[in-house]
């Protein structure tokens, strides 16, 4: 249950496309409905601020898991490195209460290869030999950018609470998806190939925004997030 809950906390993607020369400050608000086994369990709200290649995120979620009110809060900062074509996380702070309690503060350096994780007051260090370590905010940006660029097979490496998690993705193709708030819409379907339990749909007509995602745990639990609304203002 917790794995499904954590997935739907972090699966809302955003639609910024980084242009490093831009000086305007853009803010986007995005809201996803959250479901477990088809039942609406809460809502995820994400605010993103971007100026050029620098991005900051504020993500909040409230939901009920087995009747227990659960909250999720995260702030993070990242930047886009054009030579690597990667979004690199510099730091993030995460608090979860309710079904599970934790406080996590992470700093990432050496172009994403080294991380320092403080989890509930205990410090652990991690090192990656190949892929940059990213938080879920940077990963969501990365997935959207890869799909927009026409990539069909790619990897991400997430800094989790007590490990580094490598994910492999495969683009399946285009299809028509029936959605609650946007009707029938053409999407690009992507699956995570490790166990094929994670599926994501991106909408080219919405600047490749992720419009829906599902994650299945075992034979029983199915977590879903579905785009409810979004807005963007630049000044």
N, C-alpha and C positions, 0 to 999 in steps of 0.2 A: 504493500500500500504506500509506504513512504517513498519508494522509488518513483512510482507513478505521480505522486504529489509533487516531488521535486522536479520532475520533468515538466509538468504543466505550469509550474511556477516560472520556468525559464525558457519556454518555447516561443514566446512572442517575439517576432522579428520586426525589423524596422526598415524604412525605405530610403534612407539617406544614401546618396552616392557621392563619395568624397572627391572634391576637387581642391587640391592643396592651395591653389591660388585664390580661392574665394576668401573674402574678408567679412562677408555677411554672417551674422549669428542667426542660426535657424533653430527653432524649437519644435519638437513634434510630441504630440500626445497620442497614445495608442492604447486601446482597451480590448482585452480578450475575455470572452466567457470561458469558464473552466468547468469541465464535466468529468465525472467518474462513472463508468458504466451507464452513460446516457443521462445521468442526473446532474443538474446544475448545482455545483458545489461552491461557486464563488466567482471572483473576478480578478484579473490581473491588469494593473495600470502601469504604463511605462512612460517616462518623460525623458527625452533625449535632447541634448544641447550640442550643437556642432558649430565650429568655426574652422574652416579649412580642413586640415587633417586631424584636428583634435576633437575628441568626443567625450562627453560625460553622460552618465546614465543614472536615473533614479527609478527603481522598480519596486512596486508594492503589491502585495496580494493578500486577500482574506478569503478563507474557504473553510469548509467543515469536513473533517476526516473522521469517519466513524463517530459522528456526533461531537467531535472535539474541535472547537474553534482554533484555527491555525493561521498565523500571520507570517509573511515573508517580506523582508526588507533588504534591498541591496543598493549600494552606490558603487560606481566603477568609473574608471578613466582609461581611455585607450587612444591610440593614434594609428593612422594609416601610413605604412611604409611603402612607397611606390616601387622601389627597387625589388622588394620581396613580394609585392602584391599581397601583403598581409596586414590585418588589423592586430596590433600588439597591445596587450593589456599592460598598463603600468601599475595599477593597484585596484583592489576592490575590498569592500567591507560588507559583511552579510550577517543578518540576525534572523533567526527563526524561532518562533515560540508556539506552544500548543502541543500538537501531536509529537513533536520532537523539539528540544531546545538546544540552540547552539549560537555562538558568536564567533565569527571568523574574520580575520584581517590578513590580507595577502599583498605582498609587494613582489613585482616581477622585474628582473633586470637582464642584462647581457642579451639584448634583442630577443627576449622571451625565453631564453634557455635556462635561467635560474629563478627560483622562487623561494620566498620566505613566508611560511604559513604560521600564523598564530591562531590556534583553535582552542577556544575555551581556556586561554592563558598559557597553553603549551606550544612551543615553537618547534617546527620541523622545516628542514630545507630540502628542496628537490632540484634535480638537474635533468634536462632533456638533451640528448645527443643529436637530435634531428629537427623535430617540429617545435615551433614556439608554443609555450604554454599560454593558454588563453582562458579567460572567464567566459561564462555563457553569453554575456553581452557582446563581446568581441567575436565569439563563434557565430552568433546569429548574423552579425554583419558579414562575416566571412562567407557563410553559406549563401546569403543573398547575392553577394558580389560574384561568387563562383558561378551561380546559376545564370545571372545576368550576362556574364562573359562567355557563356556557352560551354563551360566545362561540364564533363559528364562523369568524372571520377575524381574524388579528392578526399583529403584527410584533415582532421583537426585533433588537437591534443588539449584536453581540458584539465585545469588544476582543480581537482576535487578536494574534499576535506582531508583525506588521508592517502591519496594516490594520484597518479597521472593517468587519465583515461583517454586512450586513443580511439577515435571513431573514424570509420570508413564509409563514404557515401557514394551512391550510384544514382544517376538520373535515369528514370524509367522511361519518361516520355511525356507527351501532352495528352490531356483529357479534359472533359467538361465536368466540373464539380458543382453540385447543387448545394448552396449555402443558405443559412438562415437570414442573413442581412443583405447579401449582395446578389441573391438569385443564382441563376446558372452562369458560370464564369469559366473561361478557359484557363487552365493551370498547368504547371510543370510539376510532375510527381517525382519526389526524391525519397529513397529509402536508405536507412543505415544498415549496412550489409552484415554486420557482426552477428546479429540474431534476427534481423529483418522485422523487429518489433516496432521500430520507429519509422513513421512515414510522415513526410511533410509535403505540402502543396503550396507553390508560389504562383502568384498571379501577375503575368506580364503587363496587363492593363492597369495594374495598381503599382507600377514601378517595381515589379517583382517582390512585392510585399508577401510575406507568408500569410496565407489566409486561413490555413487550418493545419493542425498537426495531431497525430495520435500516437500513443505508446501503449503497448500491451505487455503486461507482466503476468507470466504464467498462463493459465487457462481461464482466469477469472476477471482480472482487473484491466480496465481499458481507460486510460486517461486521454482526454481530448481538450484542445484549446481551439477556439474559433474566433476569428476577427469580428469585433462588434462595431468599433468606430475608430477613426483616426483623423488627425488634423495637423497641419504644419504651417508655421508662420516664420518668415525671415525678415530681419531688419538690419 
